[in-house]
């Protein structure tokens, strides 16, 4: 089966189709037409809900076109949230956030005034709508989801709405972005905490109210002794009981409300940290992400567990009772004068214990974390390499290695626990000693007639309450150091430079022509010998290039260089005459068809997996590619075909032949004029997959540039140029006939 290269190899329109406000925004009719065209494409990627009308796709397109924004339409399609049904307000907000916009809530009074940027108004009777300024007339226009447009009279306010949002693009508008954090000299986590100022003030208010309530119960105690016990009167008793119950109920309500607010902040922080850290792991430079160990990345993603556990623990609730300590000390000073020296001394002793224990806990925590990470790494390696370990007959050696690592981990954790244990013991001793001294000082003052019995008991209660937060501080030494280590890991991850810097200028990406140039290119890892060096190769569009050589000679490395997935330490690589380092690499990879050595599928439908290569691909295009690669026949006998949802276990049993044909279909679906094929197993190439590969290589005759890695001599004659690699040496570039003559 063959197909014209004009249909299979030609770009599908992903590259030139760009959301750009510069042209249409100056003309009202052109702007509306551009929004309609864009909306048609977007709605192809939104599943219509049963019995539901159109959603807010038009408003999303209007916002993108009205803002200073330029992005391929394929990226807009991938920014749409998962789920079925038309786009609602929450989905629109999520899509704008996925595109990199930052939403700011505009006060209702300001929303009625003109703005240079478009506004999204929602929550009112009129329903969601967008208000934008028309550059031609200078008047504001209201656009509704149905497409109706209404021009407002000068000075007329837009329809009333509960909330108005304005969207801005760029790091200067990101409250946790590097630019804003740099101006405020804040770490990433500190900037994230600053976003929760309102709930923090609520927590602080509850804590202050609890501090005041801490004074009421001792005052009730004094009242009980002076008015009830000493006088033997029962008349004040009902009022005393009612007042005490009221205070207890109020304190319980304050504690419950504060607990809910702390839980809300902890859960919100966990969600934000999890999404932001995962996003950063996916967006750091590909060359860096490949060098980072899997265990290190997993440890960073799980590091917030310590922070969340600490925030929701009783230790944190006890430590934030510092205002109650201050209030208690003031009350003791007013009631007993010099007796306040005793709890002050207890607090000073607690701080000394904390400083000493922390000094030992810091290295112990770091050592324990290192050994725990090493144990995680060994566990992951054991599962990933269990077959190799079994085949090599080194299971006993590997088990001994795990046992040694486990001993080191447990020893480090034991030392850390010992530090925490003696810190708790010293803190308990300080509490006991302070309580005894407080009782002695109070008893002496009572004998001297300075204190009454009620005041004596009240001072004892207040003294113990003043010590409680500092006692909790000493009990939480181990957890505090773990939290500090976790926050440092998070900040380190978020400070890693992303692959695509929104503040950097990149050369504009157009549809790829397929020209690739290597200028004295080489690759060196660390201080080792270069894998290869001195590669000079100029590939014109419509050329097939075979890359051959032994294992480890750099075949896959050259393909990764073209995609920007590895740092180019020596020389230069140019795509269509532009230095690779001047291009947005994430966008470049979207425009290259690539077949890896180990293709994989994600859980979900096979159609979803295909659309990862090109979200804008039509059903006709998909059917054409499936027929061209022979996948249509396989899918015809597969239960559910393209559209049935499949779990990880079901996908894992797909045969290797099917996976490679699927990967070839994905590469063709990109519609690129630059296709890269990594080395495929011989067992796969001997069958129909090999026939598909040969046909793809033949697309070079119709204008596509094909790079393919191979060690098979029967595939070398298909190439126009052959790059022969040897580890540590300069590559040899020949034409196919010369290479075969030398080999013969």
RAHUGI-V482540 format. One record per residue. N is the residue number from 0. D_CENTER is the distance of its C-alpha to the mean C-alpha in whole Angstrom. Layout:
n;d_center
N;D_CENTER
N;D_CENTER
This chain:
n;d_center
0;44
1;43
2;42
3;42
4;40
5;40
6;38
7;36
8;35
9;35
10;31
11;31
12;30
13;26
14;27
15;29
16;28
17;26
18;25
19;27
20;29
21;31
22;34
23;34
24;33
25;37
26;39
27;38
28;40
29;38
30;34
31;35
32;36
33;33
34;31
35;33
36;32
37;28
38;28
39;30
40;28
41;25
42;27
43;27
44;24
45;24
46;26
47;29
48;29
49;33
50;35
51;33
52;33
53;31
54;28
55;26
56;26
57;28
58;27
59;23
60;25
61;27
62;25
63;23
64;27
65;28
66;25
67;25
68;23
69;23
70;21
71;22
72;23
73;21
74;18
75;19
76;20
77;16
78;15
79;17
80;16
81;17
82;20
83;24
84;26
85;26
86;23
87;24
88;23
89;19
90;18
91;20
92;17
93;14
94;16
95;16
96;13
97;11
98;14
99;13
100;16
101;16
102;18
103;21
104;23
105;27
106;30
107;32
108;35
109;33
110;32
111;36
112;36
113;35
114;32
115;31
116;28
117;28
118;27
119;26
120;28
121;28
122;29
123;33
124;36
125;36
126;32
127;29
128;30
129;30
130;32
131;32
132;35
133;37
134;38
135;41
136;43
137;40
138;40
139;37
140;37
141;35
142;34
143;33
144;31
145;35
146;35
147;38
148;38
149;40
150;41
151;41
152;45
153;44
154;43
155;43
156;39
157;37
158;37
159;36
160;32
161;31
162;28
163;27
164;24
165;24
166;21
167;20
168;19
169;18
170;16
171;19
172;19
173;15
174;16
175;13
176;14
177;15
178;19
179;19
180;18
181;20
182;23
183;23
184;22
185;19
186;17
187;13
188;13
189;17
190;16
191;14
192;17
193;19
194;17
195;19
196;22
197;24
198;23
199;24
200;27
201;28
202;28
203;30
204;32
205;33
206;33
207;36
208;37
209;37
210;39
211;42
212;42
213;42
214;46
215;47
216;48
217;50
218;52
219;52
220;54
221;56
222;57
223;58
224;60
225;62
226;63
227;63
228;63
229;66
230;68
231;67
232;67
233;65
234;65
235;62
236;60
237;58
238;57
239;55
240;54
241;53
242;51
243;50
244;48
245;47
246;45
247;43
248;42
249;41
250;39
251;38
252;36
253;35
254;33
255;32
256;30
257;29
258;27
259;26
260;24
261;23
262;21
263;20
264;18
265;17
266;16
267;14
268;12
269;11
270;10
271;8
272;7
273;6
274;4
275;3
276;3
277;3
278;3
279;5
280;7
281;7
282;9
283;11
284;14
285;15
286;18
287;16
288;14
289;17
290;19
291;16
292;17
293;16
294;17
295;15
296;12
297;12
298;14
299;11
300;9
301;12
302;13
303;12
304;15
305;18
306;17
307;17
308;20
309;22
310;21
311;23
312;25
313;29
314;29
315;26
316;29
317;32
318;31
319;30
320;34
321;35
322;36
323;38
324;39
325;41
326;42
327;44
328;45
329;47
330;49
331;50
332;51
333;53
334;54
335;55
336;55
337;55
338;54
339;50
340;50
341;50
342;46
343;45
344;47
345;45
346;41
347;42
348;43
349;39
350;38
351;40
352;39
353;35
354;35
355;37
356;35
357;32
358;33
359;34
360;30
361;28
362;29
363;30
364;26
365;25
366;27
367;26
368;22
369;24
370;26
371;23
372;21
373;24
374;25
375;21
376;22
377;25
378;24
379;22
380;25
381;27
382;26
383;25
384;28
385;30
386;33
387;33
388;34
389;36
390;38
391;39
392;40
393;38
394;37
395;39
396;38
397;34
398;35
399;37
400;34
401;32
402;34
403;34
404;31
405;31
406;34
407;32
408;29
409;32
410;34
411;31
412;30
413;33
414;34
415;31
416;32
417;36
418;35
419;33
420;36
421;39
422;37
423;37
424;41
425;42
426;40
427;42
428;45
429;44
430;44
431;47
432;49
433;48
434;49
435;53
436;53
437;52
438;55
439;57
440;57
441;57
442;60
443;62
444;61
445;62
446;66
447;66
448;66
449;63
450;60
451;61
452;60
453;57
454;56
455;56
456;54
457;52
458;51
459;50
460;48
461;46
462;46
463;44
464;42
465;41
466;41
467;38
468;35
469;36
470;37
471;33
472;32
473;34
474;33
475;29
476;29
477;28
478;25
479;24
480;24
481;21
482;19
483;20
484;19
485;16
486;15
487;16
488;14
489;11
490;13
491;13
492;10
493;9
494;13
495;12
496;13
497;12
498;14
499;15
500;16
501;17
502;20
503;21
504;24
505;24
506;27
507;27
508;26
509;29
510;30
511;30
512;34
513;33
514;35
515;34
516;35
517;35
518;36
519;37
520;34
521;33
522;31
523;31
524;28
525;29
526;33
527;34
528;36
529;35
530;34
531;36
532;37
533;39
534;38
535;39
536;39
537;39
538;38
539;39
540;38
541;40
542;40
543;39
544;38
545;38
546;37
547;38
548;39
549;38
550;35
551;33
552;35
553;32
554;32
555;29
556;28
557;30
558;28
559;24
560;26
561;27
562;23
563;22
564;20
565;22
566;23
567;27
568;29
569;32
570;33
571;32
572;31
573;31
574;30
575;33
576;34
577;31
578;30
579;26
580;25
581;26
582;24
583;20
584;19
585;17
586;19
587;22
588;21
589;20
590;24
591;25
592;26
593;25
594;27
595;25
596;27
597;25
598;24
599;22
600;22
601;19
602;20
603;21
604;24
605;26
606;26
607;22
608;22
609;24
610;23
611;19
612;22
613;23
614;22
615;25
616;28
617;31
618;32
619;35
620;33
621;31
622;35
623;36
624;34
625;34
626;38
627;38
628;36
629;38
630;35
631;37
632;39
633;37
634;35
635;38
636;39
637;36
638;35
639;33
640;33
641;30
642;29
643;29
644;26
645;25
646;24
647;23
648;26
649;28
650;26
651;26
652;30
653;30
654;33
655;32
656;34
657;32
658;29
659;30
660;32
661;29
662;27
663;30
664;30
665;26
666;27
667;30
668;28
669;26
670;30
671;29
672;32
673;31
674;30
675;29
676;30
677;30
678;32
679;33
680;35
681;39
682;39
683;37
684;39
685;42
686;41
687;41
688;37
689;39
690;41
691;38
692;37
693;40
694;40
695;37
696;38
697;41
698;39
699;40
700;43
701;42
702;39
703;36
704;35
705;35
706;33
707;34
708;34
709;37
710;40
711;42
712;45
713;46
714;42
715;43
716;46
717;44
718;42
719;44
720;42
721;42
722;40
723;41
724;39
725;40
726;38
727;39
728;41
729;41
730;40
731;43
732;43
733;46
734;47
735;47
736;51
737;51
738;48
739;50
740;54
741;52
742;51
743;54
